[in-house]
Amino acid sequence: MNIDLEKYLDVVWVSGGRAFPTLDCYGVVNEVRRDLGLEPWDDHDGAARDELPELAAQAAQQRRGSDLVEGAVAFCYEGSMVTHVAVLVQVDGRMCTLECNEGRNVTVLPVSRFERRFNKVEYYA
């Protein structure tokens, strides 16, 4: 299923943002998952970057690692610390990441290009 990427042009990054169109990286993950008809992850209202390591640990315990499937959540590591999350979407038959960052708001990148920015990326459905 392809999502309407035009919708995400309205997103503005806000730390801890969970209500469209003000979202952070975790908020955009759940917005995309809802749009794909997938169950969103626990909302963690107001959770910000410093809580991402805890979310990653929960994901690793509760969910299994995943192939590159639309709606999977990408946990991104700098060193041994999770510092960012993104979500996989299919664009023109190609798997890409959709992410939200301060200053850039939403960007969509091919997975291979996205992964080069981090030490390690793990995917969970």
C-alpha positions in Angstrom: 0.0 0.0 0.0 1.3 3.4 -0.9 0.7 6.4 1.4 0.0 9.9 0.3 3.4 11.6 0.7 1.9 15.0 0.0 0.2 14.9 3.4 3.6 14.9 5.1 4.7 18.2 3.5 2.6 19.9 6.2 4.5 18.3 9.1 6.5 20.6 11.3 9.0 19.1 13.7 8.3 19.8 17.3 10.0 17.9 20.1 7.6 15.4 21.7 5.0 16.2 18.9 2.3 13.6 18.6 -0.6 15.5 17.0 -0.5 16.0 13.2 0.9 18.3 11.8 3.3 18.9 14.7 5.3 15.7 15.1 8.8 14.6 16.0 10.5 11.5 14.7 8.5 9.1 16.9 5.3 11.0 16.2 5.7 10.7 12.4 6.3 6.9 12.8 2.9 6.4 14.3 1.2 8.8 11.9 2.5 6.8 9.0 1.6 3.5 10.6 -2.0 4.7 11.1 -2.2 5.8 7.5 -0.9 2.4 6.4 -3.7 0.7 8.4 -1.2 -0.7 10.9 -1.4 -0.6 14.6 0.5 2.4 16.0 3.1 1.8 18.7 2.4 3.0 22.2 2.1 6.8 22.0 4.6 7.8 24.7 3.1 11.3 24.8 5.9 13.9 24.9 8.7 11.4 24.7 11.7 13.0 23.2 15.1 11.9 22.0 16.4 11.0 25.4 13.7 8.3 25.7 14.5 6.6 22.4 17.0 4.1 24.0 14.2 2.9 26.3 11.7 2.6 23.4 14.3 0.6 21.4 14.8 -1.8 24.4 11.1 -2.4 24.6 10.8 -3.0 20.9 13.6 -5.6 21.0 11.9 -7.4 23.8 8.3 -7.3 22.5 8.7 -7.4 18.7 10.8 -9.4 16.4 13.4 -8.0 14.0 12.0 -7.4 10.6 12.8 -7.5 7.0 12.4 -4.3 5.1 8.6 -4.1 5.1 6.4 -1.1 4.8 5.5 0.3 8.2 8.6 -1.2 10.0 10.2 1.1 12.4 13.9 1.9 12.0 15.9 2.3 15.2 19.0 4.3 14.4 22.2 4.1 16.4 25.1 6.4 17.0 27.6 4.3 18.8 25.6 2.0 21.0 22.8 4.6 21.6 19.5 4.9 19.7 19.2 8.5 18.7 16.6 8.5 16.0 13.6 6.6 14.6 12.1 6.5 11.1 9.5 4.4 9.3 9.7 2.4 6.1 7.4 3.4 3.1 7.3 2.3 -0.4 7.8 5.0 -3.1 7.5 4.0 -6.7 8.2 0.4 -5.9 11.3 1.1 -3.9 11.7 0.9 -0.1 12.5 4.2 1.5 12.6 5.8 5.0 10.3 8.6 6.0 11.7 10.6 8.9 11.2 13.9 10.7 14.0 16.1 11.9 14.4 19.5 13.4 15.0 22.1 10.7 14.2 19.8 7.8 10.8 18.5 8.9 10.0 15.4 6.8 12.4 13.8 4.4 12.2 10.6 2.4 15.3 8.7 1.4 16.2 5.4 -0.1 17.0 2.9 2.6 20.7 2.5 1.6 21.3 6.2 1.6 19.5 6.6 5.0 21.5 3.8 6.6 24.8 5.3 5.7 24.2 8.1 8.3 24.2 5.7 11.3 26.5 3.1 12.9 23.6 0.6 12.8 19.9 0.5 11.9 17.5 -2.2 13.2 14.0 -2.7 11.9 10.9 -3.8 13.9 7.4 -4.4 12.6 
